[in-house]
């Protein structure tokens, strides 16, 4: 899977998030940004679903508990935060969603600072690894 094939949709999603950030500013509760981004994406012709449930299993039993993704637009999972700083637990949450759904692209967007923060990740089904991507959707190796 070449993550660059998702460059246009990711660009549009991030642009929509920037518009929401411009309109609402920063520091509100995450559900406000979730609903606003959902609407902004729809206004821009990007179909998306809010609060998508992921069932969890233990052996052959489906658990009552489940994960809930903020937004999903086609093959792209959008995880929203409104925190002072993104940390590894926020990234791992997105990685879990990518691994459970096998979706190829995840965006972590933070509305909690004066400047919008965003990180792009690709999920490789074969290696089960999530890789940070740059703005051109190329892998970033540190």
N, CA, C and O atoms as a GROMACS GRO file, in nm:
protein
  568
    1UNK      N    1   0.084  -0.118   0.000
    1UNK     CA    2   0.000   0.000   0.000
    1UNK      C    3   0.089   0.124   0.000
    1UNK      O    4   0.179   0.137   0.083
    2UNK      N    5   0.064   0.213  -0.092
    2UNK     CA    6   0.138   0.338  -0.101
    2UNK      C    7   0.055   0.448  -0.036
    2UNK      O    8  -0.049   0.486  -0.089
    3UNK      N    9   0.098   0.500   0.080
    3UNK     CA   10   0.019   0.601   0.150
    3UNK      C   11  -0.002   0.729   0.068
    3UNK      O   12  -0.095   0.806   0.095
    4UNK      N   13   0.083   0.752  -0.031
    4UNK     CA   14   0.070   0.874  -0.110
    4UNK      C   15  -0.061   0.879  -0.188
    4UNK      O   16  -0.104   0.986  -0.229
    5UNK      N   17  -0.124   0.764  -0.210
    5UNK     CA   18  -0.252   0.764  -0.280
    5UNK      C   19  -0.362   0.832  -0.198
    5UNK      O   20  -0.468   0.865  -0.251
    6UNK      N   21  -0.337   0.853  -0.069
    6UNK     CA   22  -0.433   0.918   0.020
    6UNK      C   23  -0.401   1.066   0.044
    6UNK      O   24  -0.466   1.131   0.125
    7UNK      N   25  -0.302   1.118  -0.027
    7UNK     CA   26  -0.258   1.256  -0.004
    7UNK      C   27  -0.371   1.356  -0.022
    7UNK      O   28  -0.386   1.446   0.060
    8UNK      N   29  -0.451   1.343  -0.127
    8UNK     CA   30  -0.557   1.440  -0.153
    8UNK      C   31  -0.664   1.440  -0.045
    8UNK      O   32  -0.703   1.546   0.003
    9UNK      N   33  -0.712   1.323  -0.005
    9UNK     CA   34  -0.816   1.316   0.097
    9UNK      C   35  -0.763   1.365   0.232
    9UNK      O   36  -0.834   1.434   0.305
   10UNK      N   37  -0.638   1.330   0.265
   10UNK     CA   38  -0.579   1.376   0.391
   10UNK      C   39  -0.564   1.527   0.389
   10UNK      O   40  -0.591   1.593   0.490
   11UNK      N   41  -0.523   1.583   0.276
   11UNK     CA   42  -0.509   1.727   0.262
   11UNK      C   43  -0.644   1.795   0.286
   11UNK      O   44  -0.652   1.897   0.355
   12UNK      N   45  -0.750   1.740   0.230
   12UNK     CA   46  -0.884   1.796   0.246
   12UNK      C   47  -0.933   1.785   0.391
   12UNK      O   48  -0.996   1.877   0.443
   13UNK      N   49  -0.905   1.672   0.455
   13UNK     CA   50  -0.946   1.654   0.595
   13UNK      C   51  -0.873   1.753   0.685
   13UNK      O   52  -0.934   1.815   0.771
   14UNK      N   53  -0.743   1.768   0.664
   14UNK     CA   54  -0.667   1.862   0.746
   14UNK      C   55  -0.713   2.005   0.719
   14UNK      O   56  -0.720   2.086   0.811
   15UNK      N   57  -0.743   2.036   0.594
   15UNK     CA   58  -0.797   2.168   0.562
   15UNK      C   59  -0.928   2.195   0.634
   15UNK      O   60  -0.951   2.305   0.684
   16UNK      N   61  -1.014   2.093   0.640
   16UNK     CA   62  -1.141   2.107   0.712
   16UNK      C   63  -1.115   2.127   0.861
   16UNK      O   64  -1.182   2.208   0.925
   17UNK      N   65  -1.020   2.054   0.917
   17UNK     CA   66  -0.985   2.070   1.059
   17UNK      C   67  -0.931   2.211   1.085
   17UNK      O   68  -0.960   2.270   1.189
   18UNK      N   69  -0.853   2.264   0.992
   18UNK     CA   70  -0.801   2.400   1.007
   18UNK      C   71  -0.916   2.502   1.007
   18UNK      O   72  -0.913   2.599   1.082
   19UNK      N   73  -1.016   2.479   0.923
   19UNK     CA   74  -1.132   2.569   0.920
   19UNK      C   75  -1.208   2.564   1.052
   19UNK      O   76  -1.249   2.668   1.104
   20UNK      N   77  -1.227   2.444   1.106
   20UNK     CA   78  -1.294   2.430   1.236
   20UNK      C   79  -1.214   2.503   1.343
   20UNK      O   80  -1.271   2.573   1.427
   21UNK      N   81  -1.082   2.487   1.341
   21UNK     CA   82  -0.996   2.553   1.440
   21UNK      C   83  -1.004   2.704   1.425
   21UNK      O   84  -1.008   2.776   1.525
   22UNK      N   85  -1.006   2.754   1.302
   22UNK     CA   86  -1.018   2.899   1.278
   22UNK      C   87  -1.152   2.951   1.333
   22UNK      O   88  -1.158   3.059   1.393
   23UNK      N   89  -1.256   2.875   1.311
   23UNK     CA   90  -1.391   2.919   1.349
   23UNK      C   91  -1.414   2.910   1.499
   23UNK      O   92  -1.470   3.002   1.558
   24UNK      N   93  -1.372   2.801   1.562
   24UNK     CA   94  -1.401   2.778   1.705
   24UNK      C   95  -1.285   2.813   1.797
   24UNK      O   96  -1.303   2.820   1.919
   25UNK      N   97  -1.167   2.834   1.741
   25UNK     CA   98  -1.045   2.857   1.817
   25UNK      C   99  -1.006   2.727   1.890
   25UNK      O  100  -1.042   2.618   1.846
   26UNK      N  101  -0.934   2.739   2.000
   26UNK     CA  102  -0.878   2.621   2.064
   26UNK      C  103  -0.927   2.608   2.208
   26UNK      O  104  -0.973   2.704   2.268
   27UNK      N  105  -0.916   2.484   2.261
   27UNK     CA  106  -0.940   2.460   2.402
   27UNK      C  107  -1.081   2.418   2.441
   27UNK      O  108  -1.108   2.400   2.560
   28UNK      N  109  -1.173   2.403   2.344
   28UNK     CA  110  -1.306   2.354   2.378
   28UNK      C  111  -1.301   2.203   2.401
   28UNK      O  112  -1.197   2.140   2.383
   29UNK      N  113  -1.413   2.146   2.440
   29UNK     CA  114  -1.418   2.002   2.461
   29UNK      C  115  -1.415   1.927   2.328
   29UNK      O  116  -1.465   1.976   2.226
   30UNK      N  117  -1.356   1.811   2.331
   30UNK     CA  118  -1.341   1.728   2.210
   30UNK      C  119  -1.473   1.702   2.136
   30UNK      O  120  -1.473   1.709   2.013
   31UNK      N  121  -1.584   1.673   2.205
   31UNK     CA  122  -1.709   1.647   2.130
   31UNK      C  123  -1.755   1.765   2.044
   31UNK      O  124  -1.819   1.744   1.940
   32UNK      N  125  -1.724   1.886   2.084
   32UNK     CA  126  -1.760   2.004   2.004
   32UNK      C  127  -1.684   1.999   1.871
   32UNK      O  128  -1.742   2.020   1.765
   33UNK      N  129  -1.553   1.972   1.878
   33UNK     CA  130  -1.472   1.964   1.756
   33UNK      C  131  -1.514   1.844   1.670
   33UNK      O  132  -1.513   1.852   1.547
   34UNK      N  133  -1.552   1.735   1.735
   34UNK     CA  134  -1.595   1.615   1.663
   34UNK      C  135  -1.716   1.648   1.576
   34UNK      O  136  -1.718   1.618   1.457
   35UNK      N  137  -1.817   1.708   1.636
   35UNK     CA  138  -1.938   1.741   1.560
   35UNK      C  139  -1.910   1.845   1.453
   35UNK      O  140  -1.959   1.833   1.340
   36UNK      N  141  -1.832   1.947   1.487
   36UNK     CA  142  -1.801   2.053   1.390
   36UNK      C  143  -1.722   1.999   1.271
   36UNK      O  144  -1.750   2.034   1.157
   37UNK      N  145  -1.622   1.914   1.298
   37UNK     CA  146  -1.543   1.858   1.188
   37UNK      C  147  -1.628   1.765   1.103
   37UNK      O  148  -1.616   1.765   0.980
   38UNK      N  149  -1.713   1.687   1.165
   38UNK     CA  150  -1.806   1.601   1.090
   38UNK      C  151  -1.886   1.686   0.990
   38UNK      O  152  -1.897   1.650   0.873
   39UNK      N  153  -1.942   1.797   1.038
   39UNK     CA  154  -2.022   1.884   0.951
   39UNK      C  155  -1.937   1.952   0.844
   39UNK      O  156  -1.980   1.964   0.730
   40UNK      N  157  -1.818   1.996   0.881
   40UNK     CA  158  -1.729   2.062   0.785
   40UNK      C  159  -1.688   1.965   0.674
   40UNK      O  160  -1.682   2.003   0.557
   41UNK      N  161  -1.661   1.842   0.711
   41UNK     CA  162  -1.627   1.741   0.610
   41UNK      C  163  -1.745   1.718   0.516
   41UNK      O  164  -1.727   1.712   0.394
   42UNK      N  165  -1.866   1.706   0.571
   42UNK     CA  166  -1.984   1.688   0.487
   42UNK      C  167  -2.003   1.808   0.394
   42UNK      O  168  -2.035   1.791   0.276
   43UNK      N  169  -1.983   1.929   0.447
   43UNK     CA  170  -1.995   2.050   0.365
   43UNK      C  171  -1.895   2.052   0.251
   43UNK      O  172  -1.918   2.117   0.149
   44UNK      N  173  -1.784   1.981   0.269
   44UNK     CA  174  -1.680   1.974   0.166
   44UNK      C  175  -1.691   1.847   0.082
   44UNK      O  176  -1.597   1.813   0.009
   45UNK      N  177  -1.803   1.778   0.091
   45UNK     CA  178  -1.827   1.660   0.009
   45UNK      C  179  -1.754   1.535   0.052
   45UNK      O  180  -1.736   1.443  -0.028
   46UNK      N  181  -1.710   1.531   0.178
   46UNK     CA  182  -1.638   1.414   0.229
   46UNK      C  183  -1.730   1.336   0.322
   46UNK      O  184  -1.757   1.380   0.434
   47UNK      N  185  -1.777   1.222   0.276
   47UNK     CA  186  -1.861   1.137   0.359
   47UNK      C  187  -1.779   1.088   0.478
   47UNK      O  188  -1.662   1.052   0.464
   48UNK      N  189  -1.842   1.088   0.595
   48UNK     CA  190  -1.775   1.041   0.715
   48UNK      C  191  -1.878   0.998   0.817
   48UNK      O  192  -1.994   1.038   0.811
   49UNK      N  193  -1.832   0.915   0.910
   49UNK     CA  194  -1.917   0.867   1.019
   49UNK      C  195  -1.856   0.908   1.151
   49UNK      O  196  -1.734   0.908   1.166
   50UNK      N  197  -1.941   0.943   1.246
   50UNK     CA  198  -1.898   0.981   1.380
   50UNK      C  199  -1.914   0.865   1.476
   50UNK      O  200  -2.005   0.783   1.464
   51UNK      N  201  -1.823   0.860   1.574
   51UNK     CA  202  -1.832   0.767   1.686
   51UNK      C  203  -1.859   0.624   1.639
   51UNK      O  204  -1.956   0.561   1.680
   52UNK      N  205  -1.771   0.575   1.554
   52UNK     CA  206  -1.783   0.442   1.497
   52UNK      C  207  -1.733   0.339   1.598
   52UNK      O  208  -1.621   0.349   1.648
   53UNK      N  209  -1.815   0.241   1.626
   53UNK     CA  210  -1.784   0.139   1.726
   53UNK      C  211  -1.701   0.026   1.665
   53UNK      O  212  -1.726  -0.017   1.552
   54UNK      N  213  -1.602  -0.021   1.741
   54UNK     CA  214  -1.521  -0.136   1.702
   54UNK      C  215  -1.543  -0.245   1.807
   54UNK      O  216  -1.508  -0.226   1.923
   55UNK      N  217  -1.601  -0.358   1.768
   55UNK     CA  218  -1.620  -0.466   1.866
   55UNK      C  219  -1.485  -0.526   1.910
   55UNK      O  220  -1.389  -0.529   1.833
   56UNK      N  221  -1.481  -0.573   2.032
   56UNK     CA  222  -1.362  -0.638   2.085
   56UNK      C  223  -1.398  -0.780   2.127
   56UNK      O  224  -1.510  -0.808   2.170
   57UNK      N  225  -1.300  -0.868   2.113
   57UNK     CA  226  -1.324  -1.009   2.141
   57UNK      C  227  -1.220  -1.064   2.238
   57UNK      O  228  -1.105  -1.020   2.240
   58UNK      N  229  -1.264  -1.159   2.319
   58UNK     CA  230  -1.173  -1.240   2.399
   58UNK      C  231  -1.200  -1.384   2.359
   58UNK      O  232  -1.308  -1.438   2.382
   59UNK      N  233  -1.098  -1.447   2.298
   59UNK     CA  234  -1.112  -1.580   2.241
   59UNK      C  235  -1.231  -1.577   2.146
   59UNK      O  236  -1.229  -1.501   2.049
   60UNK      N  237  -1.335  -1.656   2.169
   60UNK     CA  238  -1.449  -1.656   2.077
   60UNK      C  239  -1.568  -1.576   2.132
   60UNK      O  240  -1.679  -1.586   2.079
   61UNK      N  241  -1.546  -1.498   2.237
   61UNK     CA  242  -1.653  -1.420   2.299
   61UNK      C  243  -1.642  -1.272   2.259
   61UNK      O  244  -1.535  -1.211   2.269
   62UNK      N  245  -1.754  -1.216   2.213
   62UNK     CA  246  -1.756  -1.072   2.191
   62UNK      C  247  -1.778  -1.004   2.325
   62UNK      O  248  -1.872  -1.038   2.397
   63UNK      N  249  -1.693  -0.909   2.358
   63UNK     CA  250  -1.703  -0.838   2.485
   63UNK      C  251  -1.810  -0.730   2.478
   63UNK      O  252  -1.842  -0.678   2.371
   64UNK      N  253  -1.865  -0.697   2.595
   64UNK     CA  254  -1.961  -0.586   2.600
   64UNK      C  255  -1.892  -0.453   2.574
   64UNK      O  256  -1.952  -0.361   2.518
   65UNK      N  257  -1.768  -0.443   2.615
   65UNK     CA  258  -1.691  -0.320   2.594
   65UNK      C  259  -1.643  -0.315   2.450
   65UNK      O  260  -1.621  -0.418   2.386
   66UNK      N  261  -1.628  -0.194   2.400
   66UNK     CA  262  -1.581  -0.177   2.263
   66UNK      C  263  -1.502  -0.047   2.254
   66UNK      O  264  -1.509   0.038   2.343
   67UNK      N  265  -1.428  -0.032   2.147
   67UNK     CA  266  -1.361   0.093   2.118
   67UNK      C  267  -1.455   0.179   2.036
   67UNK      O  268  -1.543   0.128   1.966
   68UNK      N  269  -1.437   0.309   2.045
   68UNK     CA  270  -1.519   0.401   1.966
   68UNK      C  271  -1.429   0.504   1.901
   68UNK      O  272  -1.366   0.586   1.967
   69UNK      N  273  -1.425   0.498   1.768
   69UNK     CA  274  -1.342   0.592   1.692
   69UNK      C  275  -1.418   0.724   1.675
   69UNK      O  276  -1.541   0.724   1.662
   70UNK      N  277  -1.346   0.835   1.676
   70UNK     CA  278  -1.409   0.966   1.663
   70UNK      C  279  -1.476   0.983   1.527
   70UNK      O  280  -1.598   1.002   1.519
   71UNK      N  281  -1.397   0.976   1.420
   71UNK     CA  282  -1.448   0.994   1.285
   71UNK      C  283  -1.380   0.897   1.191
   71UNK      O  284  -1.262   0.864   1.207
   72UNK      N  285  -1.455   0.850   1.091
   72UNK     CA  286  -1.398   0.766   0.987
   72UNK      C  287  -1.447   0.820   0.854
   72UNK      O  288  -1.567   0.833   0.832
   73UNK      N  289  -1.352   0.851   0.766
   73UNK     CA  290  -1.384   0.899   0.631
   73UNK      C  291  -1.322   0.801   0.532
   73UNK      O  292  -1.204   0.813   0.497
   74UNK      N  293  -1.401   0.704   0.486
   74UNK     CA  294  -1.349   0.603   0.395
   74UNK      C  295  -1.243   0.519   0.463
   74UNK      O  296  -1.270   0.453   0.563
   75UNK      N  297  -1.122   0.520   0.408
   75UNK     CA  298  -1.010   0.443   0.463
   75UNK      C  299  -0.930   0.520   0.567
   75UNK      O  300  -0.824   0.473   0.610
   76UNK      N  301  -0.977   0.637   0.608
   76UNK     CA  302  -0.901   0.722   0.699
   76UNK      C  303  -0.972   0.732   0.834
   76UNK      O  304  -1.088   0.771   0.842
   77UNK      N  305  -0.898   0.695   0.940
   77UNK     CA  306  -0.947   0.712   1.077
   77UNK      C  307  -0.897   0.847   1.127
   77UNK      O  308  -0.779   0.880   1.112
   78UNK      N  309  -0.987   0.925   1.186
   78UNK     CA  310  -0.952   1.057   1.238
   78UNK      C  311  -0.975   1.055   1.389
   78UNK      O  312  -1.088   1.048   1.436
   79UNK      N  313  -0.867   1.063   1.464
   79UNK     CA  314  -0.874   1.065   1.610
   79UNK      C  315  -0.850   1.209   1.656
   79UNK      O  316  -0.747   1.269   1.625
   80UNK      N  317  -0.946   1.262   1.729
   80UNK     CA  318  -0.940   1.402   1.772
   80UNK      C  319  -0.902   1.411   1.920
   80UNK      O  320  -0.940   1.327   2.001
   81UNK      N  321  -0.827   1.515   1.950
   81UNK     CA  322  -0.791   1.547   2.088
   81UNK      C  323  -0.805   1.697   2.109
   81UNK      O  324  -0.799   1.775   2.014
   82UNK      N  325  -0.825   1.735   2.234
   82UNK     CA  326  -0.821   1.875   2.274
   82UNK      C  327  -0.742   1.879   2.404
   82UNK      O  328  -0.797   1.894   2.513
   83UNK      N  329  -0.610   1.866   2.389
   83UNK     CA  330  -0.519   1.854   2.503
   83UNK      C  331  -0.404   1.953   2.487
   83UNK      O  332  -0.378   2.002   2.377
   84UNK      N  333  -0.334   1.981   2.596
   84UNK     CA  334  -0.223   2.075   2.589
   84UNK      C  335  -0.106   2.020   2.510
   84UNK      O  336  -0.028   2.096   2.452
   85UNK      N  337  -0.092   1.887   2.508
   85UNK     CA  338   0.018   1.824   2.434
   85UNK      C  339  -0.017   1.680   2.398
   85UNK      O  340  -0.068   1.605   2.482
   86UNK      N  341   0.009   1.642   2.274
   86UNK     CA  342  -0.009   1.502   2.234
   86UNK      C  343   0.098   1.418   2.300
   86UNK      O  344   0.212   1.461   2.315
   87UNK      N  345   0.061   1.296   2.340
   87UNK     CA  346   0.160   1.206   2.398
   87UNK      C  347   0.145   1.065   2.340
   87UNK      O  348   0.058   1.041   2.256
   88UNK      N  349   0.229   0.975   2.384
   88UNK     CA  350   0.231   0.840   2.327
   88UNK      C  351   0.100   0.766   2.347
   88UNK      O  352   0.062   0.686   2.261
   89UNK      N  353   0.029   0.789   2.456
   89UNK     CA  354  -0.099   0.718   2.476
   89UNK      C  355  -0.201   0.759   2.371
   89UNK      O  356  -0.283   0.677   2.331
   90UNK      N  357  -0.198   0.884   2.325
   90UNK     CA  358  -0.288   0.927   2.217
   90UNK      C  359  -0.252   0.856   2.087
   90UNK      O  360  -0.340   0.814   2.012
   91UNK      N  361  -0.123   0.843   2.061
   91UNK     CA  362  -0.079   0.773   1.939
   91UNK      C  363  -0.116   0.626   1.945
   91UNK      O  364  -0.164   0.570   1.847
   92UNK      N  365  -0.093   0.562   2.060
   92UNK     CA  366  -0.125   0.419   2.072
   92UNK      C  367  -0.274   0.393   2.055
   92UNK      O  368  -0.313   0.290   2.001
   93UNK      N  369  -0.357   0.486   2.100
   93UNK     CA  370  -0.501   0.471   2.081
   93UNK      C  371  -0.533   0.465   1.931
   93UNK      O  372  -0.608   0.379   1.886
   94UNK      N  373  -0.475   0.558   1.853
   94UNK     CA  374  -0.495   0.556   1.708
   94UNK      C  375  -0.439   0.428   1.648
   94UNK      O  376  -0.502   0.368   1.561
   95UNK      N  377  -0.321   0.386   1.692
   95UNK     CA  378  -0.259   0.263   1.639
   95UNK      C  379  -0.349   0.142   1.665
   95UNK      O  380  -0.363   0.055   1.578
   96UNK      N  381  -0.411   0.136   1.783
   96UNK     CA  382  -0.503   0.025   1.812
   96UNK      C  383  -0.620   0.024   1.714
   96UNK      O  384  -0.659  -0.081   1.665
   97UNK      N  385  -0.674   0.140   1.686
   97UNK     CA  386  -0.786   0.149   1.591
   97UNK      C  387  -0.742   0.104   1.452
   97UNK      O  388  -0.815   0.031   1.385
   98UNK      N  389  -0.624   0.146   1.410
   98UNK     CA  390  -0.573   0.106   1.279
   98UNK      C  391  -0.555  -0.046   1.272
   98UNK      O  392  -0.592  -0.109   1.174
   99UNK      N  393  -0.499  -0.103   1.376
   99UNK     CA  394  -0.474  -0.247   1.378
   99UNK      C  395  -0.604  -0.328   1.383
   99UNK      O  396  -0.616  -0.430   1.316
  100UNK      N  397  -0.700  -0.282   1.460
  100UNK     CA  398  -0.827  -0.355   1.472
  100UNK      C  399  -0.910  -0.347   1.345
  100UNK      O  400  -0.979  -0.443   1.310
  101UNK      N  401  -0.906  -0.234   1.276
  101UNK     CA  402  -0.989  -0.216   1.156
  101UNK      C  403  -0.915  -0.248   1.027
  101UNK      O  404  -0.977  -0.268   0.923
  102UNK      N  405  -0.782  -0.252   1.034
  102UNK     CA  406  -0.697  -0.272   0.915
  102UNK      C  407  -0.708  -0.156   0.816
  102UNK      O  408  -0.675  -0.172   0.698
  103UNK      N  409  -0.754  -0.041   0.862
  103UNK     CA  410  -0.758   0.077   0.776
  103UNK      C  411  -0.615   0.125   0.754
  103UNK      O  412  -0.532   0.113   0.845
  104UNK      N  413  -0.583   0.178   0.636
  104UNK     CA  414  -0.444   0.210   0.603
  104UNK      C  415  -0.392   0.344   0.655
  104UNK      O  416  -0.271   0.362   0.667
  105UNK      N  417  -0.482   0.438   0.687
  105UNK     CA  418  -0.436   0.573   0.722
  105UNK      C  419  -0.507   0.621   0.849
  105UNK      O  420  -0.627   0.600   0.866
  106UNK      N  421  -0.429   0.685   0.937
  106UNK     CA  422  -0.485   0.744   1.057
  106UNK      C  423  -0.433   0.885   1.076
  106UNK      O  424  -0.315   0.913   1.051
  107UNK      N  425  -0.521   0.973   1.120
  107UNK     CA  426  -0.483   1.112   1.150
  107UNK      C  427  -0.510   1.137   1.297
  107UNK      O  428  -0.617   1.103   1.350
  108UNK      N  429  -0.413   1.198   1.364
  108UNK     CA  430  -0.428   1.240   1.502
  108UNK      C  431  -0.426   1.392   1.501
  108UNK      O  432  -0.325   1.454   1.469
  109UNK      N  433  -0.540   1.453   1.536
  109UNK     CA  434  -0.554   1.598   1.527
  109UNK      C  435  -0.585   1.654   1.665
  109UNK      O  436  -0.675   1.606   1.734
  110UNK      N  437  -0.508   1.756   1.705
  110UNK     CA  438  -0.522   1.817   1.837
  110UNK      C  439  -0.568   1.962   1.825
  110UNK      O  440  -0.500   2.045   1.765
  111UNK      N  441  -0.685   1.990   1.884
  111UNK     CA  442  -0.741   2.124   1.887
  111UNK      C  443  -0.708   2.197   2.017
  111UNK      O  444  -0.762   2.305   2.042
  112UNK      N  445  -0.620   2.141   2.100
  112UNK     CA  446  -0.595   2.194   2.233
  112UNK      C  447  -0.491   2.303   2.244
  112UNK      O  448  -0.459   2.346   2.355
  113UNK      N  449  -0.438   2.350   2.133
  113UNK     CA  450  -0.338   2.456   2.136
  113UNK      C  451  -0.376   2.568   2.039
  113UNK      O  452  -0.465   2.551   1.956
  114UNK      N  453  -0.309   2.681   2.052
  114UNK     CA  454  -0.338   2.796   1.966
  114UNK      C  455  -0.317   2.762   1.819
  114UNK      O  456  -0.386   2.817   1.733
  115UNK      N  457  -0.223   2.674   1.789
  115UNK     CA  458  -0.202   2.625   1.652
  115UNK      C  459  -0.248   2.480   1.645
  115UNK      O  460  -0.215   2.398   1.731
  116UNK      N  461  -0.324   2.450   1.541
  116UNK     CA  462  -0.372   2.313   1.522
  116UNK      C  463  -0.253   2.220   1.504
  116UNK      O  464  -0.158   2.252   1.433
  117UNK      N  465  -0.257   2.104   1.570
  117UNK     CA  466  -0.153   2.002   1.555
  117UNK      C  467  -0.211   1.882   1.483
  117UNK      O  468  -0.325   1.843   1.508
  118UNK      N  469  -0.133   1.822   1.394
  118UNK     CA  470  -0.178   1.703   1.326
  118UNK      C  471  -0.063   1.609   1.296
  118UNK      O  472   0.048   1.652   1.263
  119UNK      N  473  -0.089   1.481   1.309
  119UNK     CA  474   0.008   1.378   1.274
  119UNK      C  475  -0.060   1.277   1.183
  119UNK      O  476  -0.177   1.244   1.201
  120UNK      N  477   0.015   1.229   1.084
  120UNK     CA  478  -0.035   1.132   0.986
  120UNK      C  479   0.038   1.000   1.007
  120UNK      O  480   0.158   0.997   1.030
  121UNK      N  481  -0.038   0.889   0.998
  121UNK     CA  482   0.022   0.757   1.015
  121UNK      C  483  -0.031   0.662   0.909
  121UNK      O  484  -0.146   0.672   0.867
  122UNK      N  485   0.055   0.571   0.867
  122UNK     CA  486   0.016   0.462   0.777
  122UNK      C  487   0.025   0.332   0.854
  122UNK      O  488   0.115   0.312   0.935
  123UNK      N  489  -0.069   0.243   0.827
  123UNK     CA  490  -0.069   0.110   0.888
  123UNK      C  491  -0.037   0.007   0.780
  123UNK      O  492  -0.100   0.005   0.674
  124UNK      N  493   0.061  -0.078   0.809
  124UNK     CA  494   0.100  -0.186   0.719
  124UNK      C  495   0.046  -0.317   0.774
  124UNK      O  496   0.092  -0.364   0.878
  125UNK      N  497  -0.051  -0.376   0.704
  125UNK     CA  498  -0.115  -0.501   0.750
  125UNK      C  499  -0.015  -0.616   0.759
  125UNK      O  500  -0.026  -0.701   0.848
  126UNK      N  501   0.081  -0.619   0.668
  126UNK     CA  502   0.175  -0.731   0.665
  126UNK      C  503   0.268  -0.732   0.784
  126UNK      O  504   0.300  -0.838   0.838
  127UNK      N  505   0.314  -0.614   0.826
  127UNK     CA  506   0.408  -0.606   0.939
  127UNK      C  507   0.340  -0.568   1.070
  127UNK      O  508   0.401  -0.578   1.177
  128UNK      N  509   0.213  -0.524   1.062
  128UNK     CA  510   0.138  -0.477   1.178
  128UNK      C  511   0.204  -0.356   1.243
  128UNK      O  512   0.198  -0.339   1.365
  129UNK      N  513   0.267  -0.270   1.161
  129UNK     CA  514   0.341  -0.154   1.210
  129UNK      C  515   0.274  -0.026   1.161
  129UNK      O  516   0.227  -0.018   1.048
  130UNK      N  517   0.269   0.074   1.250
  130UNK     CA  518   0.220   0.207   1.216
  130UNK      C  519   0.340   0.299   1.200
  130UNK      O  520   0.428   0.302   1.286
  131UNK      N  521   0.343   0.374   1.090
  131UNK     CA  522   0.457   0.459   1.056
  131UNK      C  523   0.414   0.604   1.042
  131UNK      O  524   0.315   0.634   0.976
  132UNK      N  525   0.490   0.693   1.106
  132UNK     CA  526   0.466   0.837   1.093
  132UNK      C  527   0.494   0.879   0.950
  132UNK      O  528   0.590   0.834   0.888
  133UNK      N  529   0.406   0.968   0.897
  133UNK     CA  530   0.421   1.018   0.761
  133UNK      C  531   0.442   1.169   0.763
  133UNK      O  532   0.393   1.238   0.852
  134UNK      N  533   0.516   1.219   0.664
  134UNK     CA  534   0.531   1.363   0.651
  134UNK      C  535   0.412   1.421   0.575
  134UNK      O  536   0.320   1.347   0.541
  135UNK      N  537   0.413   1.551   0.548
  135UNK     CA  538   0.297   1.614   0.484
  135UNK      C  539   0.275   1.567   0.340
  135UNK      O  540   0.166   1.586   0.285
  136UNK      N  541   0.378   1.507   0.279
  136UNK     CA  542   0.365   1.450   0.145
  136UNK      C  543   0.331   1.302   0.148
  136UNK      O  544   0.331   1.235   0.045
  137UNK      N  545   0.302   1.251   0.269
  137UNK     CA  546   0.262   1.112   0.290
  137UNK      C  547   0.376   1.014   0.268
  137UNK      O  548   0.354   0.898   0.233
  138UNK      N  549   0.499   1.061   0.289
  138UNK     CA  550   0.616   0.973   0.284
  138UNK      C  551   0.655   0.933   0.425
  138UNK      O  552   0.642   1.014   0.517
  139UNK      N  553   0.702   0.811   0.445
  139UNK     CA  554   0.743   0.767   0.580
  139UNK      C  555   0.855   0.854   0.637
  139UNK      O  556   0.946   0.895   0.566
  140UNK      N  557   0.844   0.879   0.767
  140UNK     CA  558   0.946   0.954   0.841
  140UNK      C  559   1.019   0.853   0.927
  140UNK      O  560   0.960   0.789   1.014
  141UNK      N  561   1.147   0.838   0.902
  141UNK     CA  562   1.227   0.744   0.981
  141UNK      C  563   1.319   0.823   1.071
  141UNK      O  564   1.394   0.909   1.024
  142UNK      N  565   1.312   0.794   1.202
  142UNK     CA  566   1.397   0.868   1.296
  142UNK      C  567   1.518   0.789   1.337
  142UNK      O  568   1.600   0.837   1.416
   0.00000   0.00000   0.00000
